[in-house]
Amino acid sequence: MKQARPLTITNGRIATPDGIADGGIRLVDGLIDAVGDVEAQDGDETVDARGRLVAPGLVDLGVFAIDKPAFHFGGITRAALMPDQSPPLDLPSRVSYIAKSGKPDLWVHPLAAATRDLAGSEIAEIALMREAGARAVATGRGWIADSGAMLRLLQYAAMLDMVVIAHAEDAALVGSGVATSGEVATRRGLPSAPPQAEAIAIARDLALAEMAGARLHFRQVTTRAGLELIRTAKARGAAVTCGVTPAHFMLSDLATVDFRTFARLSPPLRSEDDRQAVREAIADGTIDVIASGHDPRGPEDKRLPFSDAEPGMAGAETLLAMTLSLVRDEVIDLPRAIAMLCTAPARILGVEAGVLEAGKEADIAIVDIDKPWIIQSEKMAATAGNTPFDGQPTQGRVTALYKGGVDIEL
């Protein structure tokens, strides 16, 4: 599916690298041709943005399932798929298949499994998987407990100039915990794990990454102690980035008081102090990426006692709206929100997208940032509507989406 003729979008608020500016954008042969004060040329298709935001298509870093209708609803044009599949993405053939699976209307960027079968011991054939289309290497849902194996992985990835995407929880401390240790977990009788499990994992992996000279991205950092380690590492020049999902800046562990399994997440929801620390880290730039962590789970996984339910939430459809809430709350401004949803994840993955500049791929979302809607799990486009935001009023909807300059039906 190629762009048939040039497209000029006019009368928009353009999210440029230098800020939000009134203007337009012209798309030719699947690429951005011009941005700013542009006019349609003879033969161009034209679209009037009617003063709405014109932004890059979202780049979702670290999803667990490919769910096109949900991604398109949320304005996502590229998704980095975690290796935790069945079977795991630990072979070049599997990576190659996934890399082609979303085209032409969604780019799927597979993340290579760090170890064979994600078992945490034998390093997988990362170089071959890179050739097959892997954009980074990931430890998956789990932490690699063997420090020697983690060091070898980081050294191998550094040699290949690939980012390692790590899960930050010491597995031995987490054990069977499904909640964060504290008053809420104690009162509800839930198996819990100390929040320090995150900081301990981060401290070790940071030390190993600096030894190896590797680039390291923590997919989710959710505690004050963990974020302070990231902040300090960045200050000394370490090649580290980190992300978070909206649940951890919108909700605390109080959301689990009635045993709602839609709030059963990994890592689990934290204390209110940690939630505030996440918002502070978003504001000061410690957190680089906001991602959906999209992980749709059906009733067979969620209609269970809290301790038995599978972790995860369907996050693709609510990612943009929840991030825009940070703009309304004046935690960040709109250009910073676009950077966290688009520019930073594209840069980490090394893809020519995530920014509205001439020569970049024409992945474009037109967004009505004030459009009100109510999140309803039963009406979600995702394969399962397991969202902890069910029933919540919000604002911000994608009204048009283009992949490579081609209109995607929403």
RACOR-V513053 format. One record per helix or strand of 2 or more residues. SS is the DSSP state (H for helix, E for strand). FROM is the first residue (numbers start at 1). LEN is the number of residues. Records with the same first field share a line. If there is no record, write none. Layout:
SS: FROM-LEN ; FROM-LEN
//
This chain:
E: 7-10 ; 19-10 ; 31-6 ; 45-4 ; 53-4 ; 58-6 ; 76-6 ; 107-7 ; 136-3 ; 164-3 ; 179-2 ; 192-2 ; 216-3 ; 240-6 ; 289-3 ; 364-11 ; 393-11 ; 406-3
H: 68-6 ; 92-10 ; 116-3 ; 126-6 ; 147-14 ; 171-4 ; 183-6 ; 196-17 ; 224-12 ; 247-4 ; 253-4 ; 261-3 ; 272-13 ; 299-4 ; 319-10 ; 334-16 ; 377-3
//
